[in-house]
Amino acid sequence: MTLAERFTGTNDTYAGKVAYRYCLSCDSVLSERIEYSPTISTTITSWKRYEYDGLNLLRMDERYDTAGGAISDQDPWRTLEVSTHKPGSLGALIGKRVYTYNAGNYTSTPNATNDYTYTYDAVGNVVAVYNANSTERGYEKYYFAQDAFGNELAVSPFLSYSPPGTTVTWASARTVGITEHQTGKWIDPFTGLYFFHARWYDSGVGRFVGRGNEGPEEL
């Protein structure tokens, strides 16, 4: 998948698109993700770059315009996330530092930094994410739920504990950078597909999108 476009209404009104770039010399992993305005197809609203250690995602950066204007390929990069994986394991994300930049911040200095620790259930799905910053250390920041097939539930029946009594949803987790859910793979907010390196996965139908490297029998 190199391009995803969205259209709405009976007249198929343009509603945004995302372009995907892959590194062919490093196992064809996703290297850049470029998202465009939902109203102007030539205006870039988000440009992210991904760095790996083998197939484990270690770092995510974004381009930003120092004057707050439109994003272009001439703009500098700033760090969004730095991940830590279990040694010797593929996809075993155990921690991540997320840098947050408020609206109007056109610098490389974040407004907030949060450290998250990931825990998994018996089949490898992310079940709880703990906040490790100084004010909420040890709290279950997010607690997720899946159905019997491992697909995410739209709204978790569990509650978060920071602050107490706040209902947890998958969407609320994504807004703060928690995008790794099913088996620890990250989900694309535009398409709703999980990135499994060789292919994208649609949890709604329980199928991979596209042909596998070993042939159609993998589908």
C-alpha positions in Angstrom: 0.0 0.0 0.0 1.6 3.2 -1.2 -1.5 5.6 -1.1 -4.8 5.6 0.8 -7.5 8.1 -0.2 -10.8 8.8 1.6 -14.0 10.0 0.0 -17.4 10.7 1.7 -21.0 11.3 0.7 -23.0 10.2 -2.4 -20.8 12.5 -4.5 -17.5 10.9 -3.3 -16.2 14.2 -1.9 -12.4 14.1 -1.3 -11.7 13.8 2.4 -8.0 13.3 2.7 -5.1 11.0 1.7 -1.9 9.4 3.1 1.2 8.5 1.1 3.5 5.7 2.4 7.2 5.3 1.5 9.2 2.1 2.1 12.9 1.4 2.5 13.6 -1.2 -0.1 17.2 -1.8 1.2 16.1 -2.6 4.8 13.4 -5.3 4.4 10.9 -3.0 2.8 9.8 -1.5 6.2 7.8 1.7 6.2 10.2 4.6 6.3 7.9 7.7 5.9 4.2 8.5 6.2 2.9 11.7 4.6 -0.7 12.9 5.4 -2.5 15.6 3.5 -5.3 18.0 4.4 -8.8 16.7 4.1 -9.8 19.7 2.1 -6.7 20.6 0.0 -5.1 17.6 -1.6 -1.7 19.3 -2.0 -1.3 20.6 1.6 0.8 18.4 3.9 -0.5 18.3 7.5 1.8 15.5 8.9 5.1 14.0 7.7 6.6 11.2 9.9 9.8 9.3 9.6 10.5 5.8 11.1 13.8 4.3 12.1 14.3 0.6 12.9 16.7 -1.9 14.5 16.1 -4.8 12.2 12.2 -4.9 12.1 11.7 -3.3 15.5 10.6 0.3 15.4 13.0 2.4 17.5 12.2 6.0 16.8 9.6 8.2 15.1 10.3 11.8 14.0 8.2 14.4 12.3 8.8 17.4 10.1 7.8 20.8 11.4 7.7 24.3 10.0 9.5 26.8 12.2 7.1 29.5 11.2 3.9 27.4 11.5 3.3 27.3 7.8 2.7 24.4 5.4 5.0 21.4 5.8 7.5 20.7 3.0 10.5 18.4 2.3 12.8 21.3 3.3 11.5 21.5 6.9 13.6 20.1 9.8 12.8 17.0 11.9 12.0 16.7 15.6 11.6 13.5 17.7 8.1 12.2 18.6 8.8 8.8 20.1 11.7 6.6 21.2 10.9 2.9 21.9 12.6 0.1 23.9 12.2 -3.5 22.9 13.0 -6.8 24.8 16.5 -8.0 23.7 16.4 -10.7 21.1 12.7 -10.5 20.4 10.7 -9.2 17.4 7.9 -6.8 18.3 8.3 -7.1 22.0 7.8 -3.5 22.9 8.3 -2.9 26.6 8.5 0.8 26.8 8.2 4.1 24.9 8.9 7.7 25.5 6.4 10.1 23.8 7.2 13.8 23.2 4.2 16.1 22.9 4.2 19.5 21.1 1.3 21.8 21.7 -0.3 23.8 19.0 1.8 26.8 18.2 5.1 25.1 19.3 7.3 25.5 16.2 10.5 24.3 17.9 12.2 21.0 18.6 11.6 21.4 22.4 8.5 19.4 23.5 5.9 20.7 25.9 5.6 17.4 27.7 7.3 14.0 27.9 5.6 10.8 29.0 7.1 7.3 29.5 4.9 4.3 29.0 5.4 0.6 29.9 3.6 -2.1 28.0 2.2 -5.4 29.3 0.8 -8.3 27.3 -1.8 -11.1 27.7 -1.1 -14.8 27.1 -1.6 -14.5 23.3 0.6 -11.4 22.9 -2.0 -8.6 22.8 -1.3 -5.3 24.6 -3.5 -5.5 27.7 -2.3 -2.6 29.9 -0.1 0.5 29.5 1.4 2.0 32.6 2.4 5.6 32.9 5.9 6.0 34.3 6.3 9.8 34.7 6.8 11.4 38.1 3.2 12.3 38.9 1.5 9.1 37.7 4.2 6.5 38.1 2.7 3.0 38.5 -0.8 3.9 37.3 -2.6 1.8 34.7 -3.0 4.6 32.2 -4.8 2.4 29.7 -6.4 -1.0 29.9 -7.6 -2.6 26.7 -9.9 -5.4 25.8 -10.2 -7.7 22.9 -12.9 -10.2 21.7 -12.3 -14.0 21.6 -10.4 -13.6 18.3 -8.1 -10.9 19.5 -9.8 -8.0 17.8 -10.0 -4.7 19.7 -13.3 -3.7 21.3 -14.4 -0.1 20.4 -14.8 0.9 24.0 -13.1 -1.0 26.8 -15.3 -2.1 29.7 -12.5 -1.3 32.0 -11.7 2.0 33.7 -8.4 3.8 33.9 -6.9 4.7 37.2 -5.3 8.0 36.2 -7.4 9.9 36.9 -9.7 7.4 38.7 -13.0 6.6 37.0 -12.1 7.8 33.5 -13.6 5.6 30.8 -10.9 4.3 28.4 -11.3 4.1 24.7 -8.9 3.1 22.0 -9.3 6.4 20.3 -8.3 8.3 23.5 -5.1 6.3 23.7 -4.2 7.0 20.1 -4.3 10.8 20.6 -1.4 10.6 23.1 0.7 8.3 21.1 -0.4 4.8 22.2 -0.8 3.3 18.7 0.4 -0.3 19.5 -2.4 -2.5 20.4 -3.0 -5.9 18.8 0.2 -8.0 19.2 2.1 -4.8 19.8 2.0 -3.6 16.2 1.0 0.0 15.6 -2.3 1.0 13.9 -2.6 3.7 11.2 -5.2 6.2 12.4 -6.2 7.0 8.8 -6.9 3.5 7.5 -7.4 1.6 10.7 -4.9 -1.0 9.5 -2.1 -2.6 11.5 1.4 -2.5 10.1 2.9 -6.0 10.1 6.0 -5.0 8.0 5.4 -7.3 5.1 1.7 -6.5 4.9 -1.1 -4.4 6.5 -3.7 -6.2 8.6 -7.4 -5.4 8.8 -8.7 -6.5 12.3 -12.3 -5.8 11.3 -12.3 -8.8 8.9 -9.4 -10.6 10.4 -7.4 -10.6 7.1 -4.1 -9.3 5.8 -4.4 -6.7 3.0 -2.4 -7.6 -0.1 -0.5 -10.6 -1.3 2.1 -12.2 1.0 5.8 -12.7 0.1 5.4 -16.4 0.0 2.3 -16.5 -2.3 -1.5 -16.2 -2.1 -1.9 -19.2 0.2 -0.9 -16.9 3.1 -4.0 -14.8 2.8 
